[in-house]
């Protein structure tokens, strides 16, 4: 974490299948309570809650806070996968949990799952593997910025979704400087 920032938001899948999470905690604890973590599909909600408590980080799963007039919201887990990973919700569960953020404007949304049917959720065979509930949430709420992970093949891909500048941040992440954003965001 060589880049200094006010906040660090982790979009899940910190490690594969929850292995070596303590090693990741040793790295992240350098930034302490400025690190907000949501579980990916490779971590469970209780595992991330305990991880955050142990390393002085913030469990951000289903959470929100405000910065520079923006409502920053976070929801972990993915829609069902063929791999039966520990961090999966049904589409109905994702939809229900995302309603907690309805009406928050302006919004920056961080979800582990990308929206279905976009460039952010394309896997190697060019099929889509994202969440329809996340897509519906983005269409309905139009957050200013949206960040996700989950689909490793789409890391670094950005797309404009209506009024939303959206990106699959992947392992490299993305530095969002709210002071330097144009009306079009980063796309």
C-alpha positions as protocol buffer text, in pm:
chain_id: "A"
residue {
  index: 1
  type: UNK
  ca { x: 0 y: 0 z: 0 }
}
residue {
  index: 2
  type: UNK
  ca { x: 250 y: 252 z: -122 }
}
residue {
  index: 3
  type: UNK
  ca { x: -11 y: 512 z: -221 }
}
residue {
  index: 4
  type: UNK
  ca { x: -131 y: 732 z: 62 }
}
residue {
  index: 5
  type: UNK
  ca { x: -506 y: 796 z: 59 }
}
residue {
  index: 6
  type: UNK
  ca { x: -780 y: 909 z: 294 }
}
residue {
  index: 7
  type: UNK
  ca { x: -972 y: 581 z: 254 }
}
residue {
  index: 8
  type: UNK
  ca { x: -896 y: 234 z: 120 }
}
residue {
  index: 9
  type: UNK
  ca { x: -1192 y: 26 z: 8 }
}
residue {
  index: 10
  type: UNK
  ca { x: -1140 y: -344 z: -58 }
}
residue {
  index: 11
  type: UNK
  ca { x: -1394 y: -496 z: -299 }
}
residue {
  index: 12
  type: UNK
  ca { x: -1356 y: -854 z: -170 }
}
residue {
  index: 13
  type: UNK
  ca { x: -1157 y: -1163 z: -262 }
}
residue {
  index: 14
  type: UNK
  ca { x: -863 y: -1048 z: -54 }
}
residue {
  index: 15
  type: UNK
  ca { x: -724 y: -1402 z: -87 }
}
residue {
  index: 16
  type: UNK
  ca { x: -830 y: -1729 z: -253 }
}
residue {
  index: 17
  type: UNK
  ca { x: -1069 y: -1943 z: -52 }
}
residue {
  index: 18
  type: UNK
  ca { x: -986 y: -1750 z: 266 }
}
residue {
  index: 19
  type: UNK
  ca { x: -631 y: -1887 z: 278 }
}
residue {
  index: 20
  type: UNK
  ca { x: -351 y: -1663 z: 408 }
}
residue {
  index: 21
  type: UNK
  ca { x: -593 y: -1395 z: 524 }
}
residue {
  index: 22
  type: UNK
  ca { x: -366 y: -1320 z: 822 }
}
residue {
  index: 23
  type: UNK
  ca { x: -80 y: -1231 z: 587 }
}
residue {
  index: 24
  type: UNK
  ca { x: -311 y: -985 z: 409 }
}
residue {
  index: 25
  type: UNK
  ca { x: -417 y: -845 z: 747 }
}
residue {
  index: 26
  type: UNK
  ca { x: -55 y: -768 z: 834 }
}
residue {
  index: 27
  type: UNK
  ca { x: -29 y: -559 z: 517 }
}
residue {
  index: 28
  type: UNK
  ca { x: -362 y: -379 z: 554 }
}
residue {
  index: 29
  type: UNK
  ca { x: -326 y: -297 z: 923 }
}
residue {
  index: 30
  type: UNK
  ca { x: -63 y: -35 z: 829 }
}
residue {
  index: 31
  type: UNK
  ca { x: -354 y: 187 z: 725 }
}
residue {
  index: 32
  type: UNK
  ca { x: -577 y: 70 z: 1013 }
}
residue {
  index: 33
  type: UNK
  ca { x: -921 y: 220 z: 1040 }
}
residue {
  index: 34
  type: UNK
  ca { x: -893 y: 388 z: 698 }
}
residue {
  index: 35
  type: UNK
  ca { x: -934 y: 40 z: 540 }
}
residue {
  index: 36
  type: UNK
  ca { x: -1294 y: -64 z: 464 }
}
residue {
  index: 37
  type: UNK
  ca { x: -1343 y: -430 z: 372 }
}
residue {
  index: 38
  type: UNK
  ca { x: -1632 y: -620 z: 214 }
}
residue {
  index: 39
  type: UNK
  ca { x: -1620 y: -996 z: 169 }
}
residue {
  index: 40
  type: UNK
  ca { x: -1588 y: -1137 z: -179 }
}
residue {
  index: 41
  type: UNK
  ca { x: -1717 y: -1478 z: -267 }
}
residue {
  index: 42
  type: UNK
  ca { x: -1391 y: -1631 z: -134 }
}
residue {
  index: 43
  type: UNK
  ca { x: -1453 y: -1504 z: 221 }
}
residue {
  index: 44
  type: UNK
  ca { x: -1751 y: -1537 z: 452 }
}
residue {
  index: 45
  type: UNK
  ca { x: -1920 y: -1251 z: 637 }
}
residue {
  index: 46
  type: UNK
  ca { x: -1815 y: -1383 z: 983 }
}
residue {
  index: 47
  type: UNK
  ca { x: -1461 y: -1441 z: 859 }
}
residue {
  index: 48
  type: UNK
  ca { x: -1429 y: -1078 z: 739 }
}
residue {
  index: 49
  type: UNK
  ca { x: -1590 y: -941 z: 1058 }
}
residue {
  index: 50
  type: UNK
  ca { x: -1336 y: -1128 z: 1272 }
}
residue {
  index: 51
  type: UNK
  ca { x: -1052 y: -1034 z: 1036 }
}
residue {
  index: 52
  type: UNK
  ca { x: -1138 y: -663 z: 1056 }
}
residue {
  index: 53
  type: UNK
  ca { x: -1166 y: -673 z: 1434 }
}
residue {
  index: 54
  type: UNK
  ca { x: -832 y: -852 z: 1472 }
}
residue {
  index: 55
  type: UNK
  ca { x: -639 y: -616 z: 1243 }
}
residue {
  index: 56
  type: UNK
  ca { x: -812 y: -286 z: 1329 }
}
residue {
  index: 57
  type: UNK
  ca { x: -991 y: -252 z: 993 }
}
residue {
  index: 58
  type: UNK
  ca { x: -1351 y: -155 z: 918 }
}
residue {
  index: 59
  type: UNK
  ca { x: -1606 y: -420 z: 826 }
}
residue {
  index: 60
  type: UNK
  ca { x: -1796 y: -244 z: 546 }
}
residue {
  index: 61
  type: UNK
  ca { x: -2032 y: -526 z: 439 }
}
residue {
  index: 62
  type: UNK
  ca { x: -2374 y: -360 z: 411 }
}
residue {
  index: 63
  type: UNK
  ca { x: -2226 y: -38 z: 548 }
}
residue {
  index: 64
  type: UNK
  ca { x: -2211 y: 324 z: 447 }
}
residue {
  index: 65
  type: UNK
  ca { x: -2040 y: 650 z: 538 }
}
residue {
  index: 66
  type: UNK
  ca { x: -2017 y: 1001 z: 394 }
}
residue {
  index: 67
  type: UNK
  ca { x: -1717 y: 1174 z: 242 }
}
residue {
  index: 68
  type: UNK
  ca { x: -1712 y: 1508 z: 59 }
}
residue {
  index: 69
  type: UNK
  ca { x: -2091 y: 1501 z: 22 }
}
residue {
  index: 70
  type: UNK
  ca { x: -2097 y: 1149 z: -124 }
}
residue {
  index: 71
  type: UNK
  ca { x: -2271 y: 851 z: 34 }
}
residue {
  index: 72
  type: UNK
  ca { x: -2019 y: 566 z: 9 }
}
residue {
  index: 73
  type: UNK
  ca { x: -2190 y: 226 z: 30 }
}
residue {
  index: 74
  type: UNK
  ca { x: -2057 y: -129 z: 27 }
}
residue {
  index: 75
  type: UNK
  ca { x: -2197 y: -478 z: -20 }
}
residue {
  index: 76
  type: UNK
  ca { x: -1994 y: -794 z: -48 }
}
residue {
  index: 77
  type: UNK
  ca { x: -2059 y: -1145 z: -180 }
}
residue {
  index: 78
  type: UNK
  ca { x: -2143 y: -1252 z: -533 }
}
residue {
  index: 79
  type: UNK
  ca { x: -2445 y: -1406 z: -696 }
}
residue {
  index: 80
  type: UNK
  ca { x: -2433 y: -1790 z: -708 }
}
residue {
  index: 81
  type: UNK
  ca { x: -2129 y: -1944 z: -878 }
}
residue {
  index: 82
  type: UNK
  ca { x: -2066 y: -2300 z: -998 }
}
residue {
  index: 83
  type: UNK
  ca { x: -1784 y: -2324 z: -740 }
}
residue {
  index: 84
  type: UNK
  ca { x: -1996 y: -2314 z: -421 }
}
residue {
  index: 85
  type: UNK
  ca { x: -1777 y: -2049 z: -259 }
}
residue {
  index: 86
  type: UNK
  ca { x: -1852 y: -1927 z: 95 }
}
residue {
  index: 87
  type: UNK
  ca { x: -1957 y: -1573 z: -1 }
}
residue {
  index: 88
  type: UNK
  ca { x: -2261 y: -1611 z: -223 }
}
residue {
  index: 89
  type: UNK
  ca { x: -2611 y: -1464 z: -204 }
}
residue {
  index: 90
  type: UNK
  ca { x: -2909 y: -1549 z: -419 }
}
residue {
  index: 91
  type: UNK
  ca { x: -3016 y: -1274 z: -657 }
}
residue {
  index: 92
  type: UNK
  ca { x: -3315 y: -1214 z: -428 }
}
residue {
  index: 93
  type: UNK
  ca { x: -3086 y: -1167 z: -126 }
}
residue {
  index: 94
  type: UNK
  ca { x: -2864 y: -925 z: -318 }
}
residue {
  index: 95
  type: UNK
  ca { x: -3168 y: -727 z: -431 }
}
residue {
  index: 96
  type: UNK
  ca { x: -3304 y: -705 z: -76 }
}
residue {
  index: 97
  type: UNK
  ca { x: -2970 y: -595 z: 71 }
}
residue {
  index: 98
  type: UNK
  ca { x: -2910 y: -334 z: -201 }
}
residue {
  index: 99
  type: UNK
  ca { x: -3245 y: -167 z: -122 }
}
residue {
  index: 100
  type: UNK
  ca { x: -3082 y: -41 z: 200 }
}
residue {
  index: 101
  type: UNK
  ca { x: -2900 y: 213 z: -20 }
}
residue {
  index: 102
  type: UNK
  ca { x: -3201 y: 339 z: -216 }
}
residue {
  index: 103
  type: UNK
  ca { x: -3229 y: 715 z: -248 }
}
residue {
  index: 104
  type: UNK
  ca { x: -2877 y: 803 z: -132 }
}
residue {
  index: 105
  type: UNK
  ca { x: -2754 y: 1079 z: -363 }
}
residue {
  index: 106
  type: UNK
  ca { x: -2486 y: 1136 z: -470 }
}
residue {
  index: 107
  type: UNK
  ca { x: -2351 y: 786 z: -421 }
}
residue {
  index: 108
  type: UNK
  ca { x: -2031 y: 588 z: -464 }
}
residue {
  index: 109
  type: UNK
  ca { x: -2115 y: 216 z: -456 }
}
residue {
  index: 110
  type: UNK
  ca { x: -1870 y: -68 z: -399 }
}
residue {
  index: 111
  type: UNK
  ca { x: -2000 y: -422 z: -452 }
}
residue {
  index: 112
  type: UNK
  ca { x: -1806 y: -740 z: -497 }
}
residue {
  index: 113
  type: UNK
  ca { x: -2041 y: -854 z: -773 }
}
residue {
  index: 114
  type: UNK
  ca { x: -2038 y: -671 z: -1107 }
}
residue {
  index: 115
  type: UNK
  ca { x: -2360 y: -591 z: -1292 }
}
residue {
  index: 116
  type: UNK
  ca { x: -2478 y: -865 z: -1529 }
}
residue {
  index: 117
  type: UNK
  ca { x: -2458 y: -808 z: -1904 }
}
residue {
  index: 118
  type: UNK
  ca { x: -2180 y: -548 z: -1899 }
}
residue {
  index: 119
  type: UNK
  ca { x: -1811 y: -545 z: -1989 }
}
residue {
  index: 120
  type: UNK
  ca { x: -1739 y: -565 z: -1613 }
}
residue {
  index: 121
  type: UNK
  ca { x: -1869 y: -923 z: -1582 }
}
residue {
  index: 122
  type: UNK
  ca { x: -1731 y: -1098 z: -1892 }
}
residue {
  index: 123
  type: UNK
  ca { x: -1546 y: -1422 z: -1831 }
}
residue {
  index: 124
  type: UNK
  ca { x: -1296 y: -1588 z: -2066 }
}
residue {
  index: 125
  type: UNK
  ca { x: -1554 y: -1740 z: -2300 }
}
residue {
  index: 126
  type: UNK
  ca { x: -1713 y: -1392 z: -2331 }
}
residue {
  index: 127
  type: UNK
  ca { x: -2017 y: -1502 z: -2134 }
}
residue {
  index: 128
  type: UNK
  ca { x: -2156 y: -1285 z: -1855 }
}
residue {
  index: 129
  type: UNK
  ca { x: -2128 y: -1394 z: -1492 }
}
residue {
  index: 130
  type: UNK
  ca { x: -2244 y: -1092 z: -1293 }
}
residue {
  index: 131
  type: UNK
  ca { x: -2550 y: -1011 z: -1086 }
}
residue {
  index: 132
  type: UNK
  ca { x: -2884 y: -903 z: -1227 }
}
residue {
  index: 133
  type: UNK
  ca { x: -2973 y: -752 z: -887 }
}
residue {
  index: 134
  type: UNK
  ca { x: -2661 y: -531 z: -901 }
}
residue {
  index: 135
  type: UNK
  ca { x: -2745 y: -431 z: -1260 }
}
residue {
  index: 136
  type: UNK
  ca { x: -3102 y: -341 z: -1157 }
}
residue {
  index: 137
  type: UNK
  ca { x: -2971 y: -142 z: -859 }
}
residue {
  index: 138
  type: UNK
  ca { x: -2735 y: 59 z: -1082 }
}
residue {
  index: 139
  type: UNK
  ca { x: -3009 y: 128 z: -1337 }
}
residue {
  index: 140
  type: UNK
  ca { x: -3249 y: 238 z: -1063 }
}
residue {
  index: 141
  type: UNK
  ca { x: -3016 y: 441 z: -839 }
}
residue {
  index: 142
  type: UNK
  ca { x: -2753 y: 565 z: -1088 }
}
residue {
  index: 143
  type: UNK
  ca { x: -2466 y: 612 z: -841 }
}
residue {
  index: 144
  type: UNK
  ca { x: -2200 y: 857 z: -961 }
}
residue {
  index: 145
  type: UNK
  ca { x: -1930 y: 591 z: -929 }
}
residue {
  index: 146
  type: UNK
  ca { x: -1945 y: 212 z: -902 }
}
residue {
  index: 147
  type: UNK
  ca { x: -1656 y: -23 z: -826 }
}
residue {
  index: 148
  type: UNK
  ca { x: -1658 y: -403 z: -822 }
}
residue {
  index: 149
  type: UNK
  ca { x: -1432 y: -705 z: -842 }
}
residue {
  index: 150
  type: UNK
  ca { x: -1526 y: -1074 z: -862 }
}
residue {
  index: 151
  type: UNK
  ca { x: -1466 y: -1138 z: -1234 }
}
residue {
  index: 152
  type: UNK
  ca { x: -1087 y: -1151 z: -1249 }
}
residue {
  index: 153
  type: UNK
  ca { x: -1082 y: -1161 z: -1630 }
}
residue {
  index: 154
  type: UNK
  ca { x: -1246 y: -817 z: -1640 }
}
residue {
  index: 155
  type: UNK
  ca { x: -997 y: -649 z: -1404 }
}
residue {
  index: 156
  type: UNK
  ca { x: -932 y: -289 z: -1507 }
}
residue {
  index: 157
  type: UNK
  ca { x: -1233 y: -269 z: -1738 }
}
residue {
  index: 158
  type: UNK
  ca { x: -1443 y: 46 z: -1712 }
}
residue {
  index: 159
  type: UNK
  ca { x: -1775 y: 130 z: -1866 }
}
residue {
  index: 160
  type: UNK
  ca { x: -2034 y: 405 z: -1858 }
}
residue {
  index: 161
  type: UNK
  ca { x: -2369 y: 269 z: -1733 }
}
residue {
  index: 162
  type: UNK
  ca { x: -2618 y: 551 z: -1774 }
}
residue {
  index: 163
  type: UNK
  ca { x: -2501 y: 824 z: -1536 }
}
residue {
  index: 164
  type: UNK
  ca { x: -2265 y: 585 z: -1357 }
}
residue {
  index: 165
  type: UNK
  ca { x: -1891 y: 561 z: -1416 }
}
residue {
  index: 166
  type: UNK
  ca { x: -1824 y: 194 z: -1340 }
}
residue {
  index: 167
  type: UNK
  ca { x: -1504 y: -9 z: -1305 }
}
residue {
  index: 168
  type: UNK
  ca { x: -1396 y: -360 z: -1218 }
}
residue {
  index: 169
  type: UNK
  ca { x: -1094 y: -266 z: -1009 }
}
residue {
  index: 170
  type: UNK
  ca { x: -924 y: -607 z: -997 }
}
residue {
  index: 171
  type: UNK
  ca { x: -603 y: -650 z: -800 }
}
residue {
  index: 172
  type: UNK
  ca { x: -448 y: -318 z: -900 }
}
residue {
  index: 173
  type: UNK
  ca { x: -735 y: -108 z: -768 }
}
residue {
  index: 174
  type: UNK
  ca { x: -812 y: 247 z: -864 }
}
residue {
  index: 175
  type: UNK
  ca { x: -732 y: 582 z: -705 }
}
residue {
  index: 176
  type: UNK
  ca { x: -1040 y: 804 z: -711 }
}
residue {
  index: 177
  type: UNK
  ca { x: -958 y: 1168 z: -642 }
}
residue {
  index: 178
  type: UNK
  ca { x: -1290 y: 1342 z: -587 }
}
residue {
  index: 179
  type: UNK
  ca { x: -1124 y: 1683 z: -611 }
}
residue {
  index: 180
  type: UNK
  ca { x: -1004 y: 1613 z: -967 }
}
residue {
  index: 181
  type: UNK
  ca { x: -1310 y: 1445 z: -1118 }
}
residue {
  index: 182
  type: UNK
  ca { x: -1467 y: 1595 z: -1427 }
}
residue {
  index: 183
  type: UNK
  ca { x: -1837 y: 1565 z: -1495 }
}
residue {
  index: 184
  type: UNK
  ca { x: -1762 y: 1243 z: -1687 }
}
residue {
  index: 185
  type: UNK
  ca { x: -1570 y: 1075 z: -1404 }
}
residue {
  index: 186
  type: UNK
  ca { x: -1290 y: 840 z: -1499 }
}
residue {
  index: 187
  type: UNK
  ca { x: -1436 y: 712 z: -1825 }
}
